Amino acid sequence: MASDQEDDDFLGFSDDEGDGINSDSDSEEGDDAADLVQASQNTAAEFGDIGFNEDVPNNTEYVQQVPEVEGEGQQQTTNFQEIPDSETLLYGAIRDAVIEYDYTRKTIGKIWDKAKKQKAAMNSYIVQSQYHRCGRKKVQVSYDSIAKIGMGDRTCIVDLARMLNLGPTTVWRLIKRKIIKPHSSPLHPGISEACKMARIRWAIRLIMDYTIPQEPTYYSMYDFIHIDEKWFYLTQKNQRVYLANNEPYPHRSASSRTKIPKFMFMAAVARPRWGENGECEFDGKIGIFPFTNAIAAKRTSKNRLKGTIETKTVKSVNQIETRAMMINNLLPAIKAKWPPHEGEKVIYIIQDNAKAHILQSDPEWQLHYKQDGFTFVLTQQPANSPDCNILDLGFFRSIQSLMHKKMPKTVEDLSGAVYDSFNELHPKTLSNVWMTLQFVSNEILKHKGNNDYQLPHNKKKILEDEGRLPEQVKAPIYMGS
């Protein structure tokens, strides 16, 4: 049985009273042949002299099909001059409409009567659907009634429903209608006035000088490499999974939540390069390096024999460990993976202000920062600004999400899971984070260096599909004033 919404397909009018069930057809099937002949002759006499045995033309000869109206509040009119003799239905029109749209004769007749009245009144059809007005009236909640409730009473649906004198299910429906929107409020770093100025200067330094003031545009950042460190844990304290109806609940245990095995990794990423045909020429993933040591077991235990090589995490990551990691692992990886066609150039390595990080003036770094035609320059991002680093902005979160899906069981599995997640992540994800960094710089300028903005998304996927995703984002135009 067709739904009530199919009413829109026939002249665009709604069935306010009909229920879409052909209740008259059952009684008509029981009529004898004489009644059918008499009814047909009466119909022919009413709507025109057409032979009883003549073939019934297609519906399109006597009913104009009106396209479905987009939007609930739109109206569309059709001029009757395009339909010759529109007040006269050909023989069998109502019967064919009943068969075609699966409605009762009463409903089809009501729609036709309404059309004739509209034609007589204003010489046009109004095909606005009333389907959206049916059903129970929706509950309306004003903005003020929600905003005046304290934040502490809005932390769950049950509390909010009680404060609004509504049922929890009603509040849930309001969320689905986007009248109420859920929000998780993260704790942002505190920003001082001096830090705000540093963030503004940082964003301005990313703008190409010759584009100011006409059309300020950010650098392409192809000579930037962002590095950062992160702890990766063997498992999460809470892991959400979906189970079958009778599947037993998985049980996880640990000696202490504070003793979950973890490794610290240093990751380095650059901006991916794409060819003219969209192929990836350079994925931008320089490498991810663990702060671990391979140590032989000193004695035999129930877990391993003496001399077994074990992976142990570095207990304290300080400047000595960081310097060794950058000189012995990071620089060789950059030289090995950097696109060869770009030749020799200056590469800026962006890092945060952690105490374990070295500066460009470090004596030992000065012995290695120029190698094989490359010049590596260490640059510090603004303080308390994780949104200025590609890894903190989104890439680490993507790696961590993939890593936990692998469910590692041992510390050796953890290291392999992190490596695999880093390599499996699609370069397009990394490329999107680089685009987000430029949009974040715009937000920093718009909010005068503060971090009280919502992370911009800017529909990068839609712009890419339409071929309108820019390689370089334009800065706010008032920067040039």
N, C-alpha and C positions, 0 to 999 in steps of 0.2 A: 504494500500500500504506500503510495507516495506521501510525503510529508506535507505539512501545511505550507512550507516554504515554496513548494512548487507552484503555489498560487501566483507567484511573481511572473512565471513563465507565460501566463495567459492574461494578456492586456495589463499586467502589472498590478492588479487589484488584489486585496486580501480577502480571505474568507472569514468574516468576523463571527459568523454564527455556525457555518458548516464545520464539521469535524473531519472532513476528508474521507468519510466512509460512504460508499455508494449504497445508502440504505434503501433508495427507491428501486434499485436494480433487481433486488430479490423479488419484490412484488410484481415487477413488470415481466419477469421471466415466467410467471404463472398465468399471464393473460393469454387468451386464446387468439387464434389467427384473425378472427373478425374484428376484435378490438384493436389489434395492431394496424389492420388496414384502415379502419375508421379514424384512428388517431393520426395516421400518416396523411390521409386525405384532408383532415381538418388543419393539420400543420401546413400542408401545401396551399390550402385556401387562404390561410392567414398571411403567409409570407410570400406568396406569388404563385402563378400558374406554372408548375413544373411537372412534367409527366412523372407518374409514380414509378415507372420502370426505367427512368433515365439514370444514367450513371451519376453518382455523386462526385462532384469535383473535389480536388484536394482542399484541405483547410485554408491553404494560402490564397485561394481565390475569393474567400469571403471573410477571412479574419486576418488582419495585419498583425504579424508577429512583432511585438515590441521588445527590444533588447533589454536585458536585465539592467536595472538601475544601480550604479555604483554608489554606495553610501546610503545611510538610512534617511538622511534629511534632504536628499536631492529630489528635484522634480523635473519631469520631462514631459513635453507636450507634443502631440502629433496632430497635424492639420488634417481635418476631415476631407479637404478638397482632394487629397491624394487617394482617398478611398471612394470610388464612385458608388452611389446608392448605398451608403453605409448603414442606413437605418433598416435595410431589408436583408434578412438572413436567408441564404439559400436553403433549400430543403436538406435536412440531415445535418445542419451545422452544429446544433446543440448535441445531437447524438454522437457525432464524431468528436466533439470537444470532450464529452464525458469519457469516451474510450481513450482519447489521447492523454488526458490529464488526470484520469481516475478520480473525478469528482462527481457529485450528484447533479442531476438536472436542475435542482433547485439552486445550487450554488452557481452553476454556469449562467442560469437565467438572471440571478441577482447581479452578476458582474455585467451582463449585457444591458440590463435595465439601468444600471449606474452609468454605463458609458453613454447611453442615449440621453440621459438627463444632463450629463456634462456637455455633450455636444450641443444640446438645445440651449444651454445656459451661456457657454462661452466659445462654442465652435472648436473645441479642442479636447483631447484626452489629458487627464492628469494621472500619470501612472506611478505616483508615489506609493511605495509599499507601506502598509501599516503593520507588517509582521513584527517589527521591533517594539511595538507598543503592547503586544499581548503578554500574558503571563502575570505573575505576581509583581507588584510594584517594588522597585529596588529601594533598599534603605539608603538614605542620604545622610552623610556625616559632614558637618562643616569643618573648615580648617581650624577655626578658633576653638572648637570643642576638643580637638586633639592637641593643639599647641599649648593650651593652658594646663594640661596634665603634666605633672612632674616627670622628669626623665626616669626616675627610679620606679615609677608605676607603669612604665612602657617597655619593660625589659622582656616581657613574654606576652603571648596572645591572651592568655587567661586574665592577667592583670589588666591589660588594656580593655578587654571586653567588660570587665567589672566596672572600670571607671567610666565607660561610655554607656553603661546600662544596656549592653547588647550581649548576645550569645557568642561564644568563641567561634562557632561556625560562621556567623555573620561577619565577624571581624576577618576571618580567613577569606571570605568572599570579597570583602573590601580590599584586601591585599591583592587578590587576583585581578580586581578591576583597577588596580594601581591608584586607588584613592588613598590607601595607606601603603607606605613603602618601608620595607625592612632595611636596616642599616647596621653594619658592624663598624664600630668606631675604634680604629686603631690608635695606639698611643704614639704620637709623633715626637721627634726630638725637639727640645726647647730651642728657640731661635732668638738670640739677642740682637740688638740693633746693629752691633758691629758685624755679626754673622749675616744679617740681612744684606748689608752693604757688600760684603764679600760675595754673596750669592749673586747679587745683581752684576757686580764686576765680572764674575765668572761667565754669566750668560752673555754679557756684552762682548767678552773676548772670543766667544764662539761665532760671532757675526763677522762676515767678511767686510773689511774696512771700505772697499771701493763701492759697496752696495748702499752705504749710508750717505745721504738721507733718503734717496729716491725710493729704493726698494730693498730694505735691509734683509739679508738672507744669510742663513747659517752655512758654515763650512760643510763640505761633504763628509769630513771626519774620517776619510780613508787612511790617514796616517796616524790614527789614534789607536792605542791598545789599552783596554781597561783591565786592571788586575784587582783581585780581592781574595780574602780568605773566608772560609766557612767551615763550621763543624757539621759533619754528617753523622747522624746517629744510626745505630744498627736497626732500631725500630722506633715507632712512635708510641707515646703514652696511650693514645687512643687511635684505633684503626677502624674505620668504617667499611663494612663489606655488606653485600646483599646475599642472603641465603635462600635456599629452597624452603618450602613450607615445613617439611619435617626434618630438615637438615640440622644436625646438632650444632650448638654454638661452639666456635673455636675458643680454646682456652690458652691464654698467653700468660707467662709468669716471668718474673725476674727477682733476683735477690734484693734489689733496691732500684727505685726509679731514678735515683741519682747516680747509679753505677752502670747505666746502659753504655755499652762500648761505643766509642766514637772516634772518628779520625778528623783531623783538620786538613783541608785541601786548599791549595792556591790555584785559582783559575785565571786564564788570560784569554781574552777574546778581542777580535777586531771586527770591522764591518765587512760583511760578505760582499763579494763581487758577482754581478750577473752579466751574462753575455747579451748580445743583441736579440737572440731568440729565446731569452728567458732561462738559459742553462746556467747552472752554478759553476763559476770559474774558481771561486775561492770561498770556502764555507765560513771563514772567519774564526774558526775554533783553533786557537794556538795550542792549547793543552791544559790539562788539569793535573796537578802534582801533589801527592800526599806528603805531609810532614811525618814520615815514619822511618823506622830503622829496622833492618833485618838482624836479629840477635840470636845467637845459638843458645839453647837451653843449658844452664849450668849444671843441672842435676836431673835425675829421672824422677818423674812423678806419675800419678795415675792418668794424667792427661797426655804426656809425651815423654819420649826417651831423652836422655842426655845428648846434647849436640844437635837436637832438632832445631831447624831454623824457624824462628817465630817473628811475626811482624808486630812491632811495638810502636805505639804512637810516641811522638816527641813530647816529653812532659812539659816543656816550656818553650814556646815559640817566641824567640827574642830576635834582636837585630842580627845576631850571628847566624841563626838559622835562616832568617829571611834573606840576608845577603847571599848566603851560599845557595839558596834555592834560586834566586834570580840570576846569579852569575853562572851556575852550573847547569840549570835546567831551562829557565825561561829564555835567556838570550840564544842558546843553540836552537831551541824550538822555533823562535821567531825567524831566524835565518833559514831554517830548513823549510818552513811552511809559507814564507812570504811569497806572493806572486812574483816569479822571476822577471816577467816583462816590465814590471814597474821600476826595476833597476835600483841604484843606490839612492837612499833618501834618508831624511830625518824622521824618526818615529818617536812620538810622544807616548810615554807610558803613564797613564793616569792611575793614581792610587789615593786612598784616604789618608787621614792623619794619625793612624795608629802609631804608638810608640815603637813598635817592632819594625816599622818601615824605615828604610834608609832614605837619605836625601841625595840630590844630584851632587852635592859637594862632598859626599862620603869619599875618603881617600882611596879605599880599595875599589869602589865603583868607578872612580876616575881612571883606573887602569884598564877598565874593560868596556866602557860605554861607547867606544869607537872600535868596530870590528868589521872587516870585510866590506868596507864601503858604507856600512850602516852607522848612524849616529843615534844613540838611544838617550832620550831626555826624560828624566823623572819629573813628574808634575803632580802637585798635591791638589786635590779637589777641595772645595770649601768645607769647613768644619760642620759637623752635625748635618750632613747633606747626603744621605744614602740615595736620594733621588737623582743625584748627579753622576751616579755610577751605573753602568749597564748591568753589572752582575747583581747588585742589590735591587735595581729597578725591576727586574723580572726574570733574568736568566737563571739565577740560582734556584728560584722557586720552581721553575720548569724542570730543572735537573732533579731536584728533590722529589717532585711528584712522580717522575718516572722511576727513580731509584726505589721508592717505597713499594711500587707495584711489583718489583722483583722479589720482595720478601726475603732478603738475605738472612742467613742463619748464623754465620760466623763472621769474624772480623775480616778474614780473607774474602769471603763472599761480599762483604760490604765494599771493600776496595774495588772489586771487579764490577759490582753493580753501579758504582759511581762512574767508573770509566765507561761502561757500556751506555749509561744514560747520557753522558756527555757526548759521546759519539753518535748516538741514535737520534738525538734531538735535531729536528729539521732546520737547516740554515735559514729558512723563511721565518721561523720563530725568533731567531737572533736578529735578523734584519728588521723585524717589526719592533723589537725593543730599541734598536738604534733610532728608528723613526720616532718612537715614543719619547726618547731623550730630547729630541729637538722640540717636540710639543711641550714637554715639561719645562724646558728653558723659557718658552713663551709664557707659561703660567707663572714662573718665578718673576718675570718682568712685570706681568699684569698685577701680581699681588705684592709688588714692591719688596721682593726678597723673602716673603713669608712662605710657609709650607701649608697654609690653610686652604688648599685647593683640592678638588677631586681629581684623581688621576685621569688624564684625558685618554680617550680611545680613538676618537676621530674617524671611525669606520674605515680603518685601513684596508680591510678585506674587500669591502664594496668598492673603494677607490681603485684598488689593484685590479679587480675584475673589469672595471670600466676603463682601465688604462689611464687613470688620472692621478695615481699615487705619485707625489713628487719625490725626487731624490733628495732635494734640499728644501727645508721648510722656511717659509718667510717669517721674519720676526715681526712683532707689532709695529705698525707704521709710525706710531708716535715716538719710537726710539730715535728717529731722525730729527725730531723737532727740538 
